[in-house]
């Protein structure tokens, strides 16, 4: 996040009919394959928390009606939605349910409860696959050479068409339940990181152009979602038209340097950002028997370990770094305004083309690699065979499996962890949603 992002977004706020002092909440959802079920758990628990808020608010703020708006307690709590990869699926699903208010957040949990791997992808069929993992691996290799990806993602296309009502997004924008929906993807053709934005047609929204990242106004389609969630090497690239040309796109997590920037550009000044990364992953190799858990392993990393590390690098969301940058920019703005005020330039301080942005970031409080390792047995047998052959079912190798574990046991465990993290940060979240 750079100062010019905040400068441009301050001017954009007026074009989006945002009055001074008005709070516009944004939700930023990062990518991570099956790990994004954690976001559903967080948002489902958040909906329950906000539904309880009127009773708690009346007890805490009996004489502060201006701080709370009980009439709006059931309204959809975010005006700007931004998603990347699997987070883009979540953001778009929420946009299609925004007309249902807080129930839309709870509906996302129902969406994930109904998923399992055959509804997302499948391996190519080979006659000998059921007898040999080598035959399965051969099928994967042939598929990868043919379509540039190891897996067929057409099941996900069918699932999204059946479960996301895209027409409701325009309805939510028209009614004012939403101001904007944005989905990010990375162009294999040019290397540019694109953000596709859907806003109401009456809003005087303008796209932006920054080094390595651009925006374009387009109605979000299933093709945008498939492009944003096309995990490299696993899911095939998706063609989209941008700037008058057709380009091929892959996962939006690639080359994502400023994940908060689209929300800020679209007018959000309070942002809840939910990532699915973790500060430290499991050890590459298991320590020898009898050695302490803290001693480094001398075992060479397997192909699965390396693939898991590479995948974690792709999804190494820069969320926390961007949050830290926003905080530094906020401090700079505060110091500048204080300096101007001290020198009797209060009017000038109030007209500065900068605005502060409050960000609350959430990440899993427990290791998702360890959680995945406890559920790898749920993987479809052909996928299990391939990952086992790669050495990707133990230690940090389970990191690779975690992106493909669209199985009920793992997804429910992730959602339960999300709900637990909401309970642990209840006061922070309530403060975030207090005007």
C-alpha positions as MATLAB code, in Angstrom:
seq = 'XXXXXXXXXXXXXXXXXXXXXXXXXXXXXXXXXXXXXXXXXXXXXXXXXXXXXXXXXXXXXXXXXXXXXXXXXXXXXXXXXXXXXXXXXXXXXXXXXXXXXXXXXXXXXXXXXXXXXXXXXXXXXXXXXXXXXXXXXXXXXXXXXXXXXXXXXXXXXXXXXXXXXXXXXXXXXXXXXXXXXXXXXXXXXXXXXXXXXXXXXXXXXXXXXXXXXXXXXXXXXXXXXXXXXXXXXXXXXXXXXXXXXXXXXXXXXXXXXXXXXXXXXXXXXXXXXXXXXXXXXXXXXXXXXXXXXXXXXXXXXXXXXXXXXXXXXXXXXXXXXXXXXXXXXXXXXXXXXXXXXXXXXXXXXXXXXXXXXXXXXXXXXXXXXXXXXXXXXXXXXXXXXXXXXXXXXXXXXXXXXXXXXXXXXXXXXXXXXXXXXXXXXXXXXXXXXXX';
ca = [
       0.000    0.000    0.000;
       1.371    3.370   -1.007;
       0.441    6.934   -0.104;
      -0.777    7.604   -3.650;
      -3.298    4.749   -3.240;
      -4.834    6.575   -0.284;
      -4.697    9.890   -2.138;
      -6.559    8.552   -5.157;
      -9.084    6.682   -3.003;
      -9.854    9.846   -1.037;
     -10.919   11.571   -4.230;
     -12.745    8.446   -5.371;
     -14.820    8.439   -2.183;
     -16.569   11.610   -3.270;
     -17.317   10.140   -6.700;
     -18.922    7.157   -4.984;
     -21.310    9.479   -3.106;
     -19.472    8.962    0.165;
     -19.979   11.850    2.571;
     -17.142   13.018    4.857;
     -16.985   10.936    8.013;
     -19.065    8.131    6.515;
     -17.865    4.634    7.339;
     -17.520    2.242    4.423;
     -16.547   -1.263    5.521;
     -14.629   -3.536    3.219;
     -14.000   -7.271    3.388;
     -10.789   -8.635    1.831;
     -10.563  -12.425    1.419;
      -7.224  -13.995    0.498;
      -6.626  -17.189   -1.486;
      -5.648  -20.696   -0.453;
      -7.716  -23.423   -2.111;
      -9.619  -25.571    0.371;
      -8.098  -23.540    3.210;
     -10.603  -20.781    2.395;
     -13.199  -22.753    4.359;
     -11.596  -21.038    7.360;
     -13.053  -17.744    6.069;
     -16.521  -19.279    5.961;
     -16.148  -20.316    9.606;
     -15.046  -16.816   10.585;
     -17.906  -15.107    8.747;
     -20.544  -17.547    9.947;
     -19.486  -16.974   13.549;
     -19.309  -13.230   12.899;
     -22.917  -13.224   11.677;
     -24.034  -14.923   14.897;
     -22.012  -12.396   16.921;
     -23.548   -9.413   15.141;
     -27.048  -10.815   15.502;
     -26.516  -10.865   19.265;
     -25.097   -7.343   19.250;
     -28.323   -5.349   19.823;
     -28.822   -6.870   23.284;
     -25.175   -6.382   24.209;
     -25.128   -2.915   22.707;
     -28.168   -1.800   24.678;
     -26.545   -2.947   27.891;
     -23.224   -1.308   27.089;
     -24.371    1.831   25.297;
     -27.785    2.601   26.757;
     -27.226    6.335   26.270;
     -25.245    6.121   23.049;
     -27.856    5.543   20.365;
     -25.732    7.498   17.917;
     -22.924    4.982   18.227;
     -25.086    1.987   17.343;
     -27.811    1.644   14.746;
     -30.166   -1.092   16.019;
     -32.392   -0.702   12.956;
     -29.481   -1.796   10.791;
     -28.278   -4.701   12.910;
     -29.514   -7.280   10.416;
     -28.142   -5.464    7.360;
     -25.246   -6.806    5.330;
     -22.203   -5.473    7.216;
     -19.822   -4.825    4.287;
     -20.171   -2.371    1.423;
     -17.030   -3.391   -0.512;
     -16.058   -7.018   -1.165;
     -12.647   -7.996   -2.565;
     -11.520  -11.576   -3.151;
      -8.528  -13.470   -4.491;
      -8.473  -17.109   -5.651;
     -10.775  -19.170   -3.408;
     -11.369  -15.915   -1.536;
     -12.858  -14.573   -4.797;
     -15.372  -17.437   -4.768;
     -16.295  -16.525   -1.204;
     -16.552  -12.802   -1.952;
     -18.750  -13.367   -5.004;
     -20.989  -15.811   -3.152;
     -21.423  -13.201   -0.402;
     -22.205  -10.505   -2.985;
     -24.926  -12.742   -4.415;
     -26.400  -13.102   -0.905;
     -25.954   -9.524    0.302;
     -29.669   -8.861   -0.163;
     -30.278  -11.345    2.667;
     -28.254   -9.325    5.192;
     -26.421  -11.230    7.906;
     -28.028  -14.453    6.716;
     -25.816  -14.113    3.641;
     -22.731  -14.601    5.829;
     -24.239  -17.710    7.360;
     -25.116  -19.017    3.912;
     -21.419  -19.126    3.022;
     -20.961  -21.761    5.711;
     -23.732  -23.831    4.130;
     -21.973  -23.505    0.764;
     -18.777  -25.007    2.180;
     -20.634  -27.691    4.116;
     -21.919  -29.022    0.806;
     -18.512  -29.254   -0.922;
     -16.299  -32.244   -1.556;
     -13.532  -32.875   -4.058;
     -15.641  -34.294   -6.958;
     -17.555  -30.998   -6.987;
     -14.308  -29.064   -7.467;
     -11.932  -31.146   -9.621;
     -11.077  -34.630  -10.783;
      -8.025  -36.451  -12.052;
      -7.964  -37.740  -15.627;
      -9.171  -41.318  -15.906;
      -6.774  -44.037  -17.062;
      -7.686  -47.738  -17.386;
      -5.006  -48.868  -14.928;
      -5.401  -46.027  -12.398;
      -7.273  -48.166   -9.894;
      -4.437  -50.693   -9.815;
      -1.309  -48.528   -9.804;
      -0.301  -45.095   -8.570;
       2.176  -44.990  -11.436;
      -0.681  -45.326  -13.933;
      -2.460  -42.511  -12.121;
       0.675  -40.382  -12.264;
       0.952  -41.098  -15.999;
      -2.613  -39.879  -16.480;
      -1.810  -36.692  -14.575;
       1.287  -36.140  -16.713;
      -0.613  -36.605  -19.973;
      -3.357  -34.269  -18.780;
      -0.831  -31.644  -17.749;
       0.809  -31.746  -21.175;
      -2.543  -31.508  -22.932;
      -4.242  -28.699  -20.977;
      -1.373  -27.148  -19.006;
      -2.723  -28.384  -15.679;
      -2.785  -31.599  -13.695;
      -6.485  -31.440  -12.786;
      -9.757  -30.891  -14.590;
     -11.639  -28.004  -12.954;
     -14.877  -28.315  -14.944;
     -16.707  -29.709  -11.871;
     -16.050  -26.374  -10.136;
     -17.568  -24.515  -13.103;
     -20.764  -26.554  -12.736;
     -20.809  -26.086   -8.959;
     -20.431  -22.299   -9.168;
     -23.129  -21.991  -11.843;
     -25.542  -23.906   -9.616;
     -24.748  -22.198   -6.318;
     -23.951  -18.555   -7.110;
     -26.805  -16.349   -8.345;
     -24.877  -13.686  -10.253;
     -28.027  -11.669  -11.045;
     -28.431  -10.927   -7.340;
     -25.148   -8.979   -7.349;
     -26.600   -6.244   -9.549;
     -29.718   -6.243   -7.385;
     -27.605   -5.741   -4.257;
     -25.735   -2.883   -5.945;
     -28.984   -1.267   -7.076;
     -30.570   -1.512   -3.633;
     -27.468   -0.141   -1.939;
     -26.635   -3.299    0.002;
     -23.256   -3.208   -1.749;
     -21.067   -0.541   -3.348;
     -18.588   -2.774   -5.148;
     -17.353   -6.308   -5.746;
     -13.781   -6.906   -6.940;
     -11.981  -10.073   -8.014;
      -8.247  -10.285   -8.705;
      -6.341  -12.490  -11.153;
      -2.831  -12.666  -12.623;
      -2.211  -12.513  -16.365;
       0.115  -15.190  -17.732;
       0.175  -13.192  -20.965;
       1.543   -9.883  -19.672;
       2.437  -10.561  -16.023;
       0.084   -7.790  -14.869;
      -2.035   -8.307  -11.751;
      -5.610   -7.331  -12.647;
      -8.556   -6.376  -10.443;
     -11.992   -6.719  -12.034;
     -14.587   -4.456  -10.409;
     -18.370   -4.518  -10.581;
     -20.177   -1.424   -9.318;
     -23.587    0.134   -9.895;
     -23.826    1.606  -13.378;
     -24.768    5.049  -11.980;
     -21.593    5.306   -9.914;
     -18.854    7.372  -11.499;
     -16.229    4.731  -10.802;
     -12.808    4.939  -12.421;
     -10.263    2.172  -12.896;
      -6.693    2.594  -11.698;
      -3.291    1.840  -13.103;
      -0.269    1.183  -10.903;
       3.056   -0.471  -11.774;
       2.315   -4.167  -12.246;
      -1.346   -3.889  -11.220;
      -4.368   -2.533  -13.026;
      -8.130   -2.475  -12.712;
     -10.980   -2.761  -15.182;
     -14.731   -2.347  -14.738;
     -16.498   -5.584  -15.702;
     -19.487   -7.499  -14.408;
     -18.136  -10.496  -12.517;
     -18.785  -13.849  -14.200;
     -17.961  -17.469  -13.468;
     -15.035  -17.076  -15.884;
     -13.546  -14.377  -13.635;
     -13.828  -16.730  -10.669;
     -12.212  -19.600  -12.539;
      -9.367  -17.315  -13.619;
      -8.806  -15.994  -10.102;
      -8.783  -19.499   -8.584;
      -6.684  -21.255  -11.252;
      -3.935  -22.596   -8.965;
      -0.748  -22.815  -11.085;
       0.123  -26.298  -12.371;
      -3.089  -27.731  -10.859;
      -5.942  -25.861  -12.595;
      -5.940  -24.688  -16.237;
      -5.555  -21.022  -17.210;
      -8.726  -19.120  -18.133;
      -9.031  -16.572  -20.984;
     -10.512  -13.138  -20.228;
     -10.851   -9.965  -22.258;
      -8.982   -6.977  -20.801;
      -8.169   -3.647  -22.363;
      -9.563   -4.897  -25.682;
      -7.360   -8.016  -25.801;
      -7.786  -11.632  -24.771;
      -5.266  -12.751  -22.151;
      -4.853  -15.977  -20.184;
      -5.140  -15.744  -16.417;
      -4.107  -17.758  -13.412;
      -4.478  -17.550   -9.659;
      -4.765  -14.030   -8.288;
      -2.423  -14.834   -5.425;
       0.501  -14.727   -7.842;
       2.245  -11.339   -7.962;
      -0.209   -9.897   -5.442;
       1.788   -7.133   -3.788;
      -0.993   -4.955   -2.324;
      -4.050   -7.048   -1.391;
      -5.719   -4.173    0.503;
      -5.332   -1.655   -2.304;
      -8.506   -2.563   -4.308;
     -10.720   -2.158   -1.230;
      -9.166    1.240   -0.489;
      -9.523    2.363   -4.105;
     -13.201    1.388   -3.982;
     -13.800    3.619   -0.972;
     -13.419    1.342    2.064;
     -12.041    3.078    5.159;
     -12.529    0.176    7.597;
     -11.313   -3.189    6.304;
     -11.642   -6.674    7.733;
      -9.044   -8.852    5.987;
      -9.104  -12.642    6.397;
      -6.072  -14.635    5.274;
      -5.427  -18.373    5.456;
      -1.658  -18.297    5.817;
       0.378  -18.928    8.916;
       3.637  -17.450   10.184;
       5.460  -20.780   10.478;
       4.843  -24.078    8.713;
       5.691  -27.584    9.828;
       9.279  -28.804    9.545;
      10.306  -30.081    6.096;
      11.344  -33.430    7.524;
      10.376  -35.299   10.636;
      13.105  -35.350   13.318;
      14.787  -38.726   13.868;
      13.318  -40.993   16.523;
      14.668  -40.002   19.886;
      15.682  -36.516   18.711;
      14.042  -33.458   20.186;
      11.250  -31.883   18.164;
      13.260  -28.692   17.950;
      16.317  -30.297   16.359;
      16.554  -29.738   12.588;
      16.019  -32.729   10.316;
      18.866  -33.889    8.079;
      16.479  -35.659    5.743;
      16.391  -34.266    2.212;
      13.082  -32.702    1.223;
      10.895  -34.846   -1.003;
       9.320  -33.611   -4.200;
       6.104  -33.163   -2.212;
       7.929  -31.070    0.400;
       9.319  -28.823   -2.307;
       5.933  -28.581   -4.063;
       4.295  -27.674   -0.745;
       6.920  -25.000   -0.147;
       6.425  -23.620   -3.664;
       2.651  -23.591   -3.221;
       2.983  -21.810    0.117;
       5.138  -19.228   -1.666;
       2.407  -18.692   -4.283;
      -0.142  -18.245   -1.506;
       2.296  -16.426    0.775;
      -0.245  -13.654    1.088;
       1.354  -10.314    1.686;
      -1.585   -9.404    3.872;
       0.275   -8.764    7.116;
       2.995   -6.796    5.335;
       0.342   -4.665    3.648;
      -1.445   -4.126    6.978;
       1.827   -2.950    8.490;
       2.337   -0.576    5.573;
      -1.167    0.868    6.015;
      -0.437    1.459    9.686;
       2.765    3.327    8.816;
       0.909    5.469    6.291;
      -1.790    6.195    8.893;
       0.869    7.331   11.354;
       2.418    9.598    8.712;
      -0.958   11.181    7.985;
      -1.624   11.702   11.705;
       1.770   13.331   12.227;
       1.305   15.588    9.195;
      -2.120   16.740   10.362;
      -0.834   17.300   13.899;
       2.063   19.374   12.589;
      -0.250   21.530   10.478;
      -2.681   21.980   13.369;
       0.109   23.075   15.719;
       1.122   25.736   13.224;
      -2.416   27.140   12.998;
      -3.205   25.426    9.730;
      -6.174   23.400   10.909;
      -8.210   24.224    7.799;
      -5.376   22.990    5.583;
      -5.022   19.804    7.636;
      -8.723   19.053    7.122;
      -8.480   19.489    3.355;
      -5.491   17.196    2.811;
      -6.241   14.633    0.069;
      -5.346   11.723    2.389;
      -7.450    9.576    4.654;
      -6.676    6.972    7.241;
      -7.800    3.369    6.840;
      -8.508    1.087    9.786;
      -7.610   -2.558    9.178;
      -8.404   -5.619   11.276;
      -6.591   -8.737   10.011;
      -7.431  -12.325   10.924;
      -5.304  -15.408   10.299;
      -5.649  -19.014   11.540;
      -4.365  -19.365   15.083;
      -3.281  -22.986   14.516;
      -1.180  -24.795   11.908;
      -3.236  -25.701    8.859;
      -0.496  -28.085    7.709;
      -0.939  -30.140   10.874;
      -4.710  -30.009   10.480;
      -4.421  -31.201    6.874;
      -2.121  -34.066    7.860;
      -4.823  -35.345   10.203;
      -7.317  -35.457    7.316;
      -5.290  -36.544    4.272;
      -6.926  -39.987    4.447;
     -10.147  -38.303    3.242;
      -8.675  -37.450   -0.162;
     -10.072  -39.326   -3.186;
      -8.007  -42.472   -3.678;
      -6.380  -41.419   -6.989;
      -5.331  -38.043   -5.533;
      -4.069  -39.734   -2.384;
      -1.943  -42.086   -4.510;
      -0.362  -39.254   -6.479;
       0.424  -37.169   -3.396;
       1.767  -40.214   -1.606;
       4.082  -40.880   -4.519;
       5.303  -37.279   -4.276;
       5.923  -37.609   -0.551;
       3.294  -34.928    0.039;
       1.381  -36.497    2.898;
       3.837  -36.004    5.759;
       5.372  -33.022    7.513;
       5.304  -29.824    5.482;
       4.388  -31.909    2.442;
       0.832  -31.872    3.789;
       0.853  -28.188    2.874;
       0.315  -29.214   -0.760;
      -2.514  -31.559    0.213;
      -4.246  -28.821    2.229;
      -5.053  -26.836   -0.927;
      -6.829  -29.846   -2.472;
      -8.580  -31.238    0.627;
     -12.132  -30.272   -0.297;
     -13.443  -32.993    1.986;
     -16.072  -32.564    4.745;
     -13.854  -33.488    7.689;
     -11.101  -31.011    6.836;
     -13.507  -28.249    5.779;
     -15.528  -28.532    8.985;
     -12.344  -28.500   11.054;
     -11.263  -25.304    9.306;
     -14.645  -23.698    9.910;
     -14.545  -24.697   13.560;
     -11.120  -23.062   13.860;
     -12.527  -19.902   12.265;
     -15.381  -19.823   14.784;
     -12.909  -20.340   17.637;
     -10.757  -17.439   16.449;
     -13.827  -15.182   16.299;
     -14.700  -16.092   19.887;
     -11.151  -15.287   20.981;
     -11.240  -11.878   19.259;
     -14.847  -11.055   20.040;
     -14.172   -7.632   21.584;
     -11.967   -6.523   18.675;
     -14.632   -7.508   16.169;
     -17.431   -5.782   18.074;
     -15.346   -2.616   18.238;
     -14.707   -2.861   14.486;
     -18.457   -2.910   13.820;
     -19.212   -0.065   16.211;
     -19.548    3.312   14.489;
];
